[in-house]
Amino acid sequence: MTIQPNARMPVPHYHESWDETILGLSGVTRWTLAGREVDLGPGESLFIPRGAVHGFQNSTEEAATCLCILTPGVLGPGYFQELAALVAGGAPDPARMGEVMRRHGLVPVPGPAA
């Protein structure tokens, strides 16, 4: 996943059916996991257990990349293609993003980024 400069996941969420491990590849991203902020840089990892509310942002001036591993691997390319289409038009509508997320098994959580 590539997170553009000054971008964020506008909808905090959790996963009911899978765990997620994030591996930092380049740049620095800030993850909010169950109310705790964690900066993730190259070579670092973050484990997100199912049910844990989380979100992320890149507050820097350079793109950041990370590898997201889902266990079990249930999220396919369709999810990322739908999100890319929403983001291509500028700031995505959180309601539409929530619809896409629910359709693919992510559970949006109301309120500010987790």
C-alpha positions as CSV (number, residue, x, y, z in Angstrom):
1,M,0.0,0.0,0.0
2,T,1.2,3.5,-0.8
3,I,0.0,6.4,1.4
4,Q,0.5,9.7,-0.3
5,P,1.9,12.7,1.6
6,N,-0.6,14.3,4.1
7,A,-3.1,11.6,3.5
8,R,-5.1,9.5,6.0
9,M,-7.6,6.7,6.3
10,P,-10.7,8.9,6.9
11,V,-12.8,6.1,8.4
12,P,-11.4,4.2,11.5
13,H,-12.5,0.6,11.4
14,Y,-11.9,-2.9,12.6
15,H,-12.0,-6.4,11.1
16,E,-14.2,-9.1,12.5
17,S,-12.7,-12.0,10.7
18,W,-9.0,-11.4,10.3
19,D,-5.8,-10.2,11.9
20,E,-3.5,-7.7,10.1
21,T,0.3,-7.2,10.2
22,I,1.7,-4.1,8.8
23,L,5.4,-4.0,7.6
24,G,6.9,-0.5,7.0
25,L,8.8,-0.4,3.7
26,S,9.5,3.3,3.2
27,G,8.6,6.6,4.8
28,V,6.8,6.9,8.1
29,T,3.1,6.3,8.8
30,R,1.3,6.9,12.0
31,W,-1.1,4.2,13.1
32,T,-3.7,4.7,15.8
33,L,-4.5,1.3,17.3
34,A,-7.1,1.0,20.1
35,G,-6.4,4.7,21.0
36,R,-2.6,4.4,21.0
37,E,-0.5,6.1,18.4
38,V,2.4,4.2,16.8
39,D,4.9,5.6,14.2
40,L,5.9,2.9,11.7
41,G,9.1,3.3,9.7
42,P,11.0,1.0,7.3
43,G,11.8,-2.4,8.8
44,E,9.2,-2.0,11.6
45,S,6.0,-3.9,12.0
46,L,2.7,-3.5,13.8
47,F,0.2,-6.3,14.6
48,I,-3.5,-5.4,14.6
49,P,-5.6,-8.2,16.1
50,R,-9.2,-8.7,14.8
51,G,-11.6,-6.4,16.6
52,A,-9.1,-3.7,17.3
53,V,-10.2,-0.3,16.1
54,H,-7.5,1.4,13.9
55,G,-6.7,4.0,11.3
56,F,-3.5,5.5,9.8
57,Q,-2.1,8.6,8.3
58,N,1.0,10.0,6.6
59,S,1.7,13.4,8.0
60,T,5.0,13.8,6.1
61,E,5.8,15.4,2.7
62,E,6.9,12.1,1.1
63,A,4.9,9.0,0.1
64,A,5.1,6.1,2.5
65,T,4.7,2.4,1.6
66,C,3.9,-0.6,3.7
67,L,3.0,-4.3,3.2
68,C,-0.3,-5.3,4.7
69,I,-0.7,-9.0,5.5
70,L,-4.1,-10.4,6.4
71,T,-4.6,-13.7,8.2
72,P,-6.5,-15.4,6.8
73,G,-6.0,-13.7,3.4
74,V,-9.6,-12.7,2.6
75,L,-9.4,-9.2,1.1
76,G,-9.0,-9.2,-2.6
77,P,-8.1,-6.6,-5.3
78,G,-11.7,-5.5,-5.7
79,Y,-11.6,-3.7,-2.4
80,F,-8.5,-1.7,-3.3
81,Q,-9.8,-0.9,-6.8
82,E,-13.1,0.4,-5.4
83,L,-11.2,2.6,-2.8
84,A,-8.8,3.9,-5.5
85,A,-11.8,5.0,-7.6
86,L,-13.2,6.9,-4.6
87,V,-9.9,8.6,-3.8
88,A,-9.3,9.5,-7.5
89,G,-12.0,12.2,-7.2
90,G,-10.3,14.0,-4.3
91,A,-11.3,13.6,-0.7
92,P,-13.5,10.5,-0.5
93,D,-17.0,10.7,1.0
94,P,-16.8,8.8,4.3
95,A,-20.3,7.4,3.8
96,R,-19.4,5.9,0.4
97,M,-16.1,4.7,1.8
98,G,-18.0,3.0,4.6
99,E,-20.3,1.2,2.1
100,V,-17.3,-0.2,0.3
101,M,-15.6,-1.2,3.6
102,R,-18.7,-3.1,4.9
103,R,-19.1,-4.9,1.5
104,H,-15.6,-6.2,1.9
105,G,-15.8,-7.2,5.6
106,L,-14.3,-4.1,7.3
107,V,-16.5,-2.5,10.0
108,P,-16.4,1.4,10.1
109,V,-16.4,3.1,13.5
110,P,-18.0,6.5,13.8
111,G,-16.0,9.4,15.1
112,P,-12.5,10.8,14.5
113,A,-9.6,8.6,13.3
114,A,-9.1,5.8,15.9
